[in-house]
Amino acid sequence: MILLKRSNIAVLVLVFILFSCKKAENEEWVDLLNYTDFSNWSHFVLKPEQKGVEESEMQYPPEWLIPKVYLSDNPDSTVFSYQMHEGKKVLHISGELIGFLTSKEEYDNYHLKYKFKFGKKWQWLGDRPRDGGIFYHVVNPASDKERSPHEFNIHDGDIGSYWSFGGYGDIPSKVSTDLPESITSIIPILKPVIPSLKDTMYLFDPAGTPSTFSSSIPDMQIAVANPIADNPLGEWNELDLICLGDTIIHAVNGKVVTVLYNSRYEAEGGGLLPLTKGAIKIQSEGGEQFVEYIRIKKITEIPEEFRSSLTSFETPADAAASSPSTPVEEEADTEVKWVNPEITPMPGLSHHVLQSEALGKEVGYVVWTSEYYQKERSEGYPVLYFLHGVGGTESADAASFSHWVSKAIAYGFLPPLICVFPNGGVSYYRGEVEKMIVDELVPLIDKNYNTIPRAESRALAGFSMGGEGAVYLSVMHPGLFCVTGSMGGELKLDNPQLKAAIEKAIPQWKKVNYGFYLVNGDGDQPDAFKDFANILTGEGIDHRVVILPDTDHNLGHYYERSIGGLLAFLANHIKDYN
């Protein structure tokens, strides 16, 4: 779903499910199992050198380097079979080997019910809990190009956790060290191959900050189910997987444990595409399962019992979308939490507190240093300040933005530098916050870190309110920075004082060859910098105005569609003396 500016996603979703589509008529549940054969499924297993048996000495899963081995549609295999259990015929998943059943049909806009219970655990799992999974929206099923982007994890102790295997989605979440034992027990075993497994991870939280999850983003592969709704081992569990448009709900025994918005995946040629349809894949992985049914039904609305899980979700982008170019009284009165020490774990990130005289209180800020940072390097490092939008904090964007910067450094088109993320409240980076950044934070960073303390090695960037703030600070303090990047910001020139400040700044910008990279979506005020850009053009100031197609006010989309160009532009203006 593309996020519409000045709209709350909860309202959009509810309007969609309640008013914009008619109810499905006479839709019946269809069991995807025929309890006779697997003619409607593709079936394959991963064969290790030593077949897994209960007495096996294998300590770790054998599948990581094993290629897929496709079998016929009706294989002579015991990994998946039908058998009698408790007086009824069920799908038996042995768990003996890693294997998959993949539906030959692809599905969209559906409600799937999966009723199962765990049996024994195979010895090769070691200390890992029983495992399995439902992969959905599988792309190019049963082919060499098959991809399984999203997983509803069937992991004993946190059933319903989200795992990404190349998929992208926005999940409201919170950072926590209070993790279920099923997660903490696998950290020492699987961390070498799943780096997102750490002592501090993300838990689904309908009231939490939305974050983009993907195995392609450090520490963002897994969103742990919350609450934990598993029934005791040996009892039946009923799982609900609801997929409507690009919104996905995981529910366990009637309780919503994960919600994902904006489902998408990376296209072969690059760029992200909406992902709303695909095959369904059932996994065998070390835990025996008895599956009573896998039922599916076409839907045109979210089932009523799960709708409440959507009502509290609001992205920072939504909050920022309604932000005017100048603060309003209501926003000024918003209570701001100025110190937010919980940051996404990532190498190089650290949280700090500044005792600000300008604000008369403690203010948090985050610093990121790359793996190349050396305190004793002779010439120091450039510094890039990133300003968050309304609803954000110093911690909100630090990991995601630093991830893209680290990739740019690794690829060689951005020099090793330091990133700084101040807390700007809802100030639009004016007034006391402006003084805090200019008079206190910048000198403090130059004092405490090995920086190049000159304007030609200092850059600004930001999103939404932060994009506007970055441009504003470059106008008001043209001798402090050398280049500015804005994503989803705007600058209105209806203020005589601001116009006068621009005129005063122009000679300084020309002197240092200042640059502006101004990005907006075609659905996110594409004319936001039109008047400002006209001035820059007339004065010969280096700038780029980029309008992204099919893009509204969503930071994740800006990252995906413009961050490379923005960072490359900044790199052309930042002076690194090494």
C-alpha positions in Angstrom: 0.0 0.0 0.0 1.4 3.4 -0.9 1.1 5.7 2.1 -1.0 8.8 1.2 0.2 12.1 2.6 -1.7 13.6 5.5 -3.3 10.3 6.2 -3.1 7.8 9.1 -2.4 4.3 7.9 -4.8 2.9 10.4 -7.6 5.0 8.9 -6.6 4.0 5.4 -6.6 0.3 6.3 -9.9 0.5 8.1 -11.6 2.5 5.4 -10.3 -0.1 2.9 -11.6 -3.1 4.8 -14.8 -1.6 5.9 -16.0 0.6 3.0 -14.1 0.3 -0.2 -14.8 -3.3 -1.1 -17.9 -5.5 -1.1 -18.0 -8.6 1.0 -17.1 -11.9 -0.5 -20.3 -13.8 -1.3 -20.6 -17.5 -0.5 -16.9 -17.9 0.0 -16.2 -21.4 1.4 -13.2 -22.8 3.2 -11.1 -25.0 0.9 -8.7 -27.6 2.4 -5.4 -27.5 0.5 -4.8 -31.1 1.6 -6.7 -33.9 -0.2 -5.4 -36.6 2.3 -4.5 -38.9 -0.6 -1.6 -37.5 -2.5 0.4 -34.3 -3.2 -0.8 -33.7 -6.7 -1.5 -30.0 -6.0 1.9 -29.5 -4.4 5.6 -29.5 -5.5 7.6 -31.5 -3.1 11.4 -31.5 -2.3 13.8 -32.2 0.5 17.3 -31.1 1.3 19.5 -34.2 1.6 22.5 -34.0 3.9 25.3 -36.4 3.6 24.1 -38.3 6.6 20.3 -38.8 6.8 18.9 -37.4 10.0 17.9 -40.0 12.6 16.8 -39.6 16.1 20.2 -41.1 17.3 22.2 -38.9 14.9 25.3 -37.1 16.4 24.8 -34.1 14.2 24.9 -31.0 16.4 23.8 -28.3 14.0 21.2 -28.2 11.1 22.8 -29.6 8.0 20.9 -27.5 5.5 22.9 -24.3 5.2 25.2 -25.4 2.4 23.0 -28.2 0.9 21.5 -27.5 -2.5 17.8 -28.2 -3.2 17.0 -31.6 -4.5 13.7 -31.7 -6.3 11.7 -34.9 -6.3 8.6 -36.0 -8.2 5.1 -34.8 -7.4 4.5 -38.1 -5.6 7.8 -39.0 -4.0 8.6 -42.1 -2.1 9.4 -40.1 1.0 8.5 -40.1 4.6 9.2 -36.4 5.2 5.6 -35.6 4.2 2.9 -38.2 4.2 -0.7 -38.9 5.3 -1.4 -41.1 8.3 -4.0 -41.7 10.9 -3.7 -39.8 14.2 -6.2 -39.7 17.0 -8.8 -41.3 14.8 -8.4 -38.9 11.8 -6.2 -38.7 8.7 -3.7 -35.9 9.0 -0.7 -34.6 7.2 2.4 -36.0 8.9 5.5 -33.8 8.7 8.3 -36.0 10.1 10.9 -33.1 10.5 13.6 -35.7 9.8 15.0 -33.7 7.0 14.7 -30.1 5.8 11.9 -30.2 3.2 9.1 -28.2 1.7 5.7 -28.7 0.2 5.0 -25.8 -2.2 1.5 -25.1 -3.6 1.2 -25.2 -7.4 -1.4 -22.5 -7.2 -0.6 -18.9 -6.2 -2.9 -16.9 -3.9 -3.7 -13.4 -3.0 -6.3 -11.7 -0.6 -6.8 -14.8 1.5 -7.3 -16.1 5.0 -5.4 -19.3 5.8 -6.0 -21.6 8.8 -3.4 -24.1 9.8 -4.2 -26.5 12.7 -1.3 -28.6 14.0 0.5 -29.9 17.0 4.1 -30.8 17.6 5.4 -34.3 18.1 9.0 -35.4 18.7 12.2 -33.5 18.1 15.0 -34.9 16.0 18.4 -35.2 17.7 20.2 -33.1 15.1 18.4 -30.0 16.3 20.6 -30.1 19.4 19.4 -27.4 21.8 17.2 -25.8 19.2 13.4 -25.9 19.8 11.1 -27.8 17.4 10.9 -25.8 14.1 8.9 -25.5 10.9 7.3 -22.7 9.0 4.8 -21.3 6.5 6.3 -19.3 3.7 3.9 -17.2 1.8 3.9 -15.0 -1.3 6.5 -17.3 -2.7 7.9 -15.9 -6.0 8.6 -18.2 -9.0 7.7 -21.4 -7.1 9.4 -24.7 -8.0 11.9 -23.1 -10.3 15.6 -22.1 -10.2 14.4 -18.5 -9.5 12.2 -19.4 -6.6 12.3 -17.0 -3.7 10.5 -17.3 -0.3 10.5 -13.7 1.0 8.2 -14.0 4.1 7.9 -16.6 6.8 5.3 -17.3 9.5 7.7 -19.1 11.7 6.4 -22.2 13.5 9.0 -22.3 16.2 8.1 -23.9 19.5 8.0 -21.1 22.0 7.4 -18.1 19.7 5.0 -19.4 17.0 4.1 -16.6 14.6 7.4 -14.7 14.7 8.2 -13.0 11.3 11.4 -14.0 9.5 12.4 -12.3 6.3 14.3 -14.2 3.6 14.5 -11.3 1.2 11.1 -9.8 1.8 10.5 -6.3 3.0 7.7 -5.1 5.3 7.0 -2.4 7.9 6.2 -3.8 11.4 5.3 -1.7 14.4 7.8 -2.9 17.0 9.8 -2.2 20.1 13.4 -3.0 21.0 13.6 -5.4 24.0 15.9 -7.7 25.9 12.9 -9.6 27.3 13.0 -12.4 24.8 11.3 -15.8 24.9 13.5 -18.7 25.8 12.9 -20.2 22.3 14.9 -17.2 20.9 17.6 -17.0 23.5 18.3 -20.7 23.2 19.2 -20.5 19.5 21.3 -17.3 19.7 24.6 -19.1 20.4 23.8 -21.8 17.8 22.5 -19.8 14.8 24.0 -16.4 15.2 26.9 -17.1 12.8 24.3 -17.6 10.0 21.5 -15.3 11.4 23.2 -12.1 12.6 19.9 -10.6 13.7 19.8 -13.1 16.6 21.1 -11.0 19.5 20.4 -10.4 23.2 18.4 -7.3 22.2 15.9 -7.7 19.4 12.6 -6.3 18.0 9.3 -7.5 19.3 6.0 -6.8 17.6 4.2 -4.0 19.4 1.0 -2.4 17.8 1.8 0.8 19.6 5.5 0.7 18.7 7.6 2.6 16.2 7.2 1.1 12.7 10.5 -0.2 11.3 11.3 -1.8 7.9 12.3 -5.4 8.3 14.3 -7.4 5.8 17.1 -9.9 5.8 18.9 -7.3 3.7 19.0 -4.8 6.5 21.3 -5.5 9.5 19.5 -6.7 12.6 16.1 -6.4 10.9 15.5 -10.0 9.7 13.3 -11.1 12.6 10.3 -9.5 14.4 9.6 -11.7 17.5 5.9 -12.7 18.0 4.2 -10.7 20.8 2.4 -11.9 22.8 3.5 -15.5 22.9 0.3 -17.4 22.3 1.6 -21.0 21.9 -0.4 -23.8 23.6 1.6 -26.2 25.7 3.6 -28.8 23.8 1.5 -31.6 22.6 -1.7 -29.6 22.4 -3.2 -28.4 19.1 -2.6 -24.8 17.8 -4.6 -23.0 15.2 -2.7 -20.5 13.2 -4.3 -17.7 11.1 -2.5 -16.1 8.2 -4.4 -13.1 6.8 -3.1 -11.5 3.6 -5.1 -8.6 2.2 -3.4 -6.3 -0.3 0.1 -5.6 1.1 -1.1 -6.0 4.8 -0.4 -9.3 6.5 -1.5 -10.6 10.0 0.0 -13.5 11.9 -2.3 -14.8 14.6 -1.9 -17.8 17.0 -4.8 -19.4 18.8 -6.9 -16.3 18.1 -4.3 -13.7 19.2 -2.6 -11.4 16.8 1.2 -11.7 17.3 2.6 -9.8 14.3 1.3 -7.3 11.7 3.2 -6.4 8.6 2.4 -3.5 6.3 3.7 -2.6 2.8 4.8 -6.1 1.8 7.4 -5.9 -1.0 10.4 -7.7 -2.5 13.5 -6.8 -4.5 13.1 -7.2 -8.2 15.7 -9.0 -10.3 16.8 -5.8 -11.9 16.9 -3.9 -8.6 14.3 -1.8 -6.8 11.4 -2.9 -4.6 8.1 -4.1 -5.9 4.8 -4.7 -4.0 4.4 -8.3 -3.0 0.8 -9.3 -2.6 0.5 -12.7 -4.2 2.4 -16.0 -4.4 2.5 -19.7 -3.6 2.4 -21.1 -0.1 5.2 -23.3 1.2 5.1 -25.6 4.2 8.4 -26.4 5.9 9.8 -29.5 7.6 12.7 -28.6 10.0 13.5 -30.9 12.8 10.2 -30.8 14.6 7.5 -33.5 13.9 4.1 -32.0 13.1 0.6 -33.5 12.9 -1.4 -31.1 10.7 -5.2 -31.6 10.9 -6.0 -29.1 8.1 -4.7 -26.3 5.9 -7.8 -24.3 4.9 -7.9 -21.2 2.8 -10.7 -18.8 1.9 -10.7 -15.8 -0.4 -11.4 -12.5 1.4 -12.2 -8.9 0.6 -11.8 -7.6 4.2 -9.9 -8.4 7.3 -12.0 -10.7 9.5 -13.7 -8.7 12.2 -12.0 -10.5 15.1 -8.5 -9.3 13.9 -9.3 -5.7 13.0 -8.5 -4.2 16.4 -4.8 -5.1 15.7 -4.7 -2.4 13.0 -6.2 0.6 14.8 -3.1 1.8 16.7 -0.6 1.6 13.8 0.8 5.0 12.6 4.1 5.5 10.9 6.5 8.3 11.6 6.0 9.2 8.0 2.3 9.7 8.6 2.9 12.0 11.5 5.4 13.9 9.5 3.1 14.1 6.5 0.8 16.4 8.3 3.7 18.7 9.3 3.5 22.3 8.0 6.6 24.2 7.0 6.6 26.0 10.3 5.7 24.7 13.8 2.2 25.1 15.0 1.1 25.7 18.6 -0.3 22.2 19.0 3.0 20.6 18.0 5.0 23.0 20.2 2.9 21.8 23.1 3.6 18.1 22.4 5.5 16.4 25.2 8.9 15.5 23.9 11.1 12.7 25.4 14.5 14.2 24.9 16.6 11.2 25.9 15.9 7.8 24.2 18.8 5.5 24.8 17.3 2.3 23.3 18.9 2.0 19.9 18.9 -0.8 17.3 22.1 -2.9 17.9 24.6 -2.1 15.2 28.4 -2.0 15.1 29.6 1.6 15.6 26.4 3.0 17.1 26.5 4.6 20.5 24.1 6.8 22.5 25.1 9.9 24.4 23.6 12.7 26.4 24.3 16.4 26.1 23.5 18.8 29.0 22.2 21.6 26.8 22.3 25.1 28.1 20.2 26.3 25.1 17.3 23.9 26.0 17.9 23.8 29.8 17.8 20.0 29.9 19.5 16.8 28.8 19.3 16.0 25.2 20.1 12.6 23.6 22.2 12.1 20.5 23.5 9.1 18.7 26.9 8.7 17.0 27.9 6.2 14.4 31.5 5.5 13.4 32.5 3.1 10.6 34.8 0.1 11.0 37.5 2.3 9.4 37.4 4.9 12.2 40.7 5.5 14.0 41.1 8.0 16.8 44.7 8.7 15.8 44.2 9.2 12.0 46.2 12.3 11.2 43.5 14.2 9.2 40.3 13.1 10.9 37.0 12.3 9.4 34.1 14.2 7.8 30.8 14.4 9.8 27.3 13.9 8.4 24.5 15.2 10.6 21.1 13.4 10.0 17.9 15.1 11.3 14.7 13.1 12.0 11.1 13.9 11.2 8.1 14.6 13.5 7.5 11.6 15.7 11.1 10.6 15.6 14.0 10.8 18.1 17.7 10.6 18.1 17.4 6.8 18.0 14.7 6.4 15.4 16.7 6.5 12.2 20.2 6.0 13.4 20.6 2.3 12.5 18.7 2.4 9.2 20.5 5.5 7.9 23.9 4.3 9.1 23.3 1.0 7.3 23.0 2.8 4.0 26.0 4.9 4.7 28.1 1.9 5.6 27.2 0.3 2.3 28.2 3.4 0.4 31.5 3.5 2.2 32.0 -0.2 1.5 31.3 0.4 -2.2 33.8 3.2 -2.3 31.7 6.1 -3.3 31.5 7.7 0.1 34.6 8.3 2.3 34.7 6.9 5.8 32.9 9.4 8.0 31.0 9.9 11.2 27.2 10.2 11.4 25.5 12.2 14.2 21.8 12.0 15.0 20.5 14.7 17.4 17.1 14.8 19.0 15.2 17.7 17.5 11.9 17.2 19.2 9.2 18.8 17.1 11.1 22.0 16.7 11.7 22.0 12.9 15.3 22.7 14.1 14.6 26.3 14.9 15.0 28.3 18.1 16.6 26.5 21.1 17.2 23.3 19.1 19.0 25.2 16.4 21.2 26.8 19.0 21.8 23.4 20.7 23.0 21.9 17.4 25.1 24.8 16.1 26.6 26.1 19.4 26.8 23.0 21.5 26.6 19.7 19.6 28.8 20.5 16.6 31.7 21.8 18.8 31.2 18.8 21.2 31.5 16.3 18.3 34.6 18.1 17.0 36.1 17.9 20.6 35.3 14.3 21.4 35.8 12.6 18.0 38.6 12.7 15.4 36.8 15.0 13.0 37.9 17.4 10.2 36.5 20.5 12.0 35.9 22.6 9.0 32.8 23.4 7.0 34.0 21.7 3.8 33.9 18.4 5.7 30.6 18.8 7.4 27.3 17.7 5.8 23.6 17.8 6.7 20.7 15.5 5.7 17.3 14.7 7.0 13.8 13.4 6.3 10.5 15.3 6.4 10.8 17.9 9.2 14.5 16.9 9.3 14.8 17.5 5.5 13.3 21.0 6.0 15.5 21.5 9.1 18.6 20.6 7.2 17.9 23.1 4.4 16.9 25.7 7.0 20.2 25.3 9.0 22.2 25.6 5.8 20.5 28.9 5.1 20.9 30.3 8.5 24.5 29.0 9.0 26.0 28.8 5.6 29.6 28.8 6.9 29.0 25.7 9.0 28.3 23.0 6.4 29.2 22.3 2.7 26.3 20.3 1.4 22.7 19.4 2.3 20.4 16.5 1.4 16.6 16.6 2.0 14.2 13.7 1.6 10.5 14.5 1.8 11.1 18.0 3.1 9.9 21.5 2.0 10.9 25.1 2.3 8.3 27.8 2.0 9.6 31.3 1.0 6.7 33.2 2.4 8.8 34.6 5.3 10.7 37.8 4.5 13.4 37.0 7.1 14.0 33.6 5.4 14.3 35.2 2.0 16.8 37.8 3.4 18.8 35.0 5.0 19.0 33.1 1.6 20.3 36.3 -0.1 22.9 36.7 2.6 24.0 33.0 2.4 24.4 33.0 -1.4 27.9 34.5 -1.5 29.1 32.0 1.1 27.6 29.1 -0.8 29.3 30.2 -4.0 32.6 30.5 -2.2 32.6 26.9 -1.0 30.6 25.4 -3.9 27.7 24.5 -1.7 25.4 21.8 -2.9 21.7 20.9 -2.3 20.1 17.5 -3.1 16.3 17.8 -2.8 14.2 14.7 -3.1 10.4 14.5 -3.0 7.9 11.9 -4.2 5.4 12.6 -7.0 2.8 12.1 -4.3 4.7 14.0 -1.6 4.8 17.7 -2.5 6.8 17.5 -5.7 6.9 21.3 -5.8 8.1 21.7 -2.2 11.4 23.3 -3.3 10.3 24.9 -6.6 10.8 28.5 -5.5 14.0 27.7 -3.6 15.4 25.7 -6.6 14.6 28.7 -8.9 16.8 30.9 -6.7 19.6 28.3 -6.7 19.4 28.0 -10.5 19.5 31.7 -11.0 22.6 32.0 -8.8 24.4 29.1 -10.2 24.4 27.1 -7.0 24.9 23.4 -7.5 21.7 21.5 -6.8 19.6 18.6 -7.8 15.8 18.4 -7.6 14.7 14.7 -7.8 11.0 13.7 -8.1 10.5 10.0 -7.4 7.7 8.2 -9.2 5.0 6.4 -7.3 6.4 7.7 -4.0 4.5 9.2 -1.1 5.7 10.3 2.4 7.5 7.1 3.5 11.1 7.1 4.7 11.6 3.5 3.7 10.6 4.3 0.1 13.0 7.2 0.0 15.8 5.0 1.2 15.1 2.4 -1.4 14.6 4.8 -4.3 17.0 7.7 -3.7 19.6 7.1 -1.0 22.3 6.1 -3.4 22.0 9.3 -5.5 21.8 11.4 -2.3 24.9 9.9 -0.7 26.9 10.1 -4.0 26.0 13.8 -4.3 27.0 14.5 -0.7 30.3 12.7 -1.4 31.1 15.0 -4.3 31.0 18.0 -2.0 32.5 16.6 1.2 36.3 17.1 1.4 38.2 14.2 2.9 41.9 15.0 3.2 43.1 11.4 3.2 
